[in-house]
């Protein structure tokens, strides 16, 4: 029995090492940038023809980059030429950057941004027309409650791009989602941003302790978790977590830990309006949305 446990631990260690090697081989960078030029004479052909594009770096939001300009290859139809754009790039093993996604940073008067509690109707993969290396999905959600913005229909459809596979929010029935209108007029999910939410006994929506509390921009937030009475118990299996991981992801007193059933029960959290403010002052602020939204 002890030998089998040792073998299992060894296999887990090997898998983790392989995963870490893969992540080292590619790194992402989020930057706000200003379009400079396209070099039509510098082309690269894979299954499509791409041209060399150059941008002035305005601010590094996530990742590491220390130069004033950045260049990468992209298909001409997917190159954003706005004065201020948010670029999501992937650094390859050879040091070059490949274009993944962009968002036009519009003015407050132009932006169409929707934050809502949504119920999943469908979430289906599709092949995007432009050269995007992320996994692409078409999402359809029923809007249960508007938190910011007022979408003119009960059903909202938008595109989702996820580098790691199926979007994590797709595993939950109800989620607090962030969707904005792109330069092409389509609606896009704000990458990786969501909170799983649950109905409370007083008919509101709330979520357990949110990871946004750990964002550096929220280090001095006045928002605090409070006791929440969920309509149904919100439990999470901790059978595959070490003690240290349980303390990290399900800390007491925000969760009640039952080692006999290997379950963590959420007892504290925040209602959706505060979850939005935490997100706005944290990740969305880091991505340049603070000047676009008023809350």
N, C-alpha and C positions, 0 to 999 in steps of 0.2 A: 504493500500500500504506500509506504514511504517512498519507494523507488518510483512508483507511478506519479506521485506528487512532484518529485524532483524532475521527472521527464516533462511534466506539464509546465512547470515553472521555466525549464530550459527553453521549451518551444515558445512560450510567451515572450521570453527575453529576446530570442532570435527574431521574432516577428516585430517587436518594438524597435530593435536595432535596424531592421530593414526599412521600417517606416521612417525612422529618423534620417537614414541615408537618403531616401527619396525626397524628403522635405528639404534637406540641405542642398540637393541638386537644383532646386528651383525656389525662388523667393519672389514674393509679390511686393509691389510698391504702389501706394495711392499718392497722387500728387495733383495739386491744382496747377494749371499751366495755361500759357497763351500761345496760340498758333503762330509759327514764324514762316515756314516754307515747306514746299514739296519739291524734291529733286527727281524730276521725271527721267533723268539719265541714270539714276541709281535704282535698279529694280531687282527684285528677288522673286523667283518663281517656285512655288511648291505645287499644289494642285490649282492655285490661282496666282495671278500676277499681282505683286505688291510693290509699292514705291516707298522710298525713304522719306520720312516725315520728321520735321524738327520743331520742337516746342521750347519756349522759355519757361523754366521752372519758377513758379510763384511761391509754392509752399509744399513741403513734404508732410502729408497727413499721416501715413502709415508706412512702415518700412524704412530702408536706409538709402539715401541718395544725397551726394554733396556737391553736385555740379550745377552750373547756372542754366544749362540747356540739356535736353535729352532727345535722342533720335531713335526711331524704330521703324520697321516696315509695316505697312498696313494697306489694305485694299482701298483704292481711291474713294469708293462710295461710302466707306465707313470712317473716313477721316473727319473728325470734328474741327471746324474752323472758327468757332466762336472766340470772342476775346478772352473769356475765362471758362475753362472746362475742368472737370474732374476726370483724370485718367487713371485707369486701373491696368497696370502692366505686370508682366511676368519676366523675371530675369532668368535667362537660360544658363546652362552650364558653361557656355562659351563667353558669358559676360554680356551678350546682347540682350535687348529688351524686346519682348513681343507684346503687341497690343491685344488686350482682352475686352475692355469695355470703357465707355465714356459717358459722362453726364454733363450736359450744358448747364452751367451755373447761371440761372436767369435772375433777373431782378425780382424784388418782392412783388411788384405789380404783375409780373409775367408768370410766376411760378404757380403751378397747380399741384398741390400736395395734399394727400389724403391719409389720415390716420384713423383706423376704425377697428372695431372688434368684428371679425369675420368668421363665418361658418363655411367650411370647405364644401364646395359643390363638385369640383374636379381639379385635378392637377396632372397634366399629361405632358410627356416629353415630345419635343419636336426638333426638326433640323432647321436652324436659322439660315437665312439667305446669305448674310454676311459672314465673313471669316471670323468666327468667335470660338475659342477653344473650350469655353465653359460648357457644362451641361445646360441645355435650354428646356424650359417648361412653359406651357400655357396654363395659367391658373384662372379659375372661376370661383368667386366667393360671394356668399350672401352677406350683405352688410347688416349686422345686428345692431350696432351702435356707432354713430360717428363721434370721434374724439376731436379731430381737427379736420377742417374742410367739410364740404357737404357734396358728396358725389350724387348726381341727379338720378340715380337709379338704385334699386334694391340689390341688383346683381352687378358686380364689377369684374372685368376681365383684364388681366395684365400678364406681362412676360416676366419670367424669373430666370436668372442665370446663377449657377452654383458650380464652383470649381471642383467640389468634392463629391458630387452625386446628387441624389434626391434632396431637395431643400428640407432642412430639419423641421421647419414649421409644418410641413405636410404630415407629420406624425401625430398632430394634435387636431382635435375636432374644432376648437375655438382658439383663435389667436389674435393678438393685437398686431396689426400689420401697418407697414409704411410704404406707400405707393406714390410715385410722382410721374408727371407727364414729361416725356423726352422731347428732344428737338424735332423728332419725326412725328410728334403728335400721339405716339403710342404711350401706354401706361406701363411702367416698370416698377418692380419691387426693389426697394432700397436694400442692396445686397446684404444678406445675412441678418437683417434686423427684424426681430419679432419678439413677442413675449407670449408664452402659453397662458391663457386666462381661463377662469372657471367662475360659474355663477355662485353668488353668495346668498345667504338666507334672506337678505333684505332686497334681493332682486338686482343687485349691481354685479359688475364684473371686476375681478381682481386676479392677481398672480402671486405666486410664492416669491421669496427673496430673489431679487433680480440681479444678474451679473453686472448690470450697469453701475451698481454701487462701487464696483472695483475700478471703474474708469477714473483716470487721474483728474479729469475735469470735475468729477463729482466728489472729490476728497473733502470738500467743505460744504456739501449740500445740507440744507436744513430739513430735507425730507427724510423721514425715518420709517422703517418698517413698523407696522402695527398689527395687533391681533385681528385676524380675519376669520369669520365664521362662514366657511364654504358650505354650499347646499349639500354637496357630497364630499366625503373625505378625499383629499388630494394626496395620494400615496405614490411613492416611488420605490422600486426594488433596489436594494443596495447589496444584493448577494454577490455581485461581481466587483464590488469596490473594497479596497483596503481600508483600514481604519483611518489612515491619513487622508485618503480620498473622500471618505464620508465626512470628515471634519472640514474639508475644503468645500465640497459641493452641497452638503446638507448640514450646515453648522447649527448647533443648538445655541440659543433657544428658539431659533426661527423654524426649526423642524424638531419633531419628536422622533427619536430613534428607538425602534423596537428590534433588538438583536435576535429575539426568539423567532420573529417572522421575517427578518431581513427587510424591513420596510422603514422608510422615512416619511412621516406625515407632515405636510405643511401646516403650520399654525400661525405664522406671521407673514406679511407681505405688504402689497400696496394695491390700491384701486387704480384703474386704467389711466385716470387723469394724471396721477403722480408718476406712473410708469412712463407716460409720454414726456413729462417734464424732465425726468432722469435721462431719458434717451436724447432729448433735445439739448440738454446741457452737457451731455457726454459725447457719444459717438457722432450724433448729427452735428454738433458744434465742431468737432474735429474734421468733419467732412465739408464744412463750409456752409452749413444751413442756418446758423444762428441769425445772420442778417436777413434771411429770407422769410423767417417765421416769427409770428408774434404770439406769445402765449402768456 
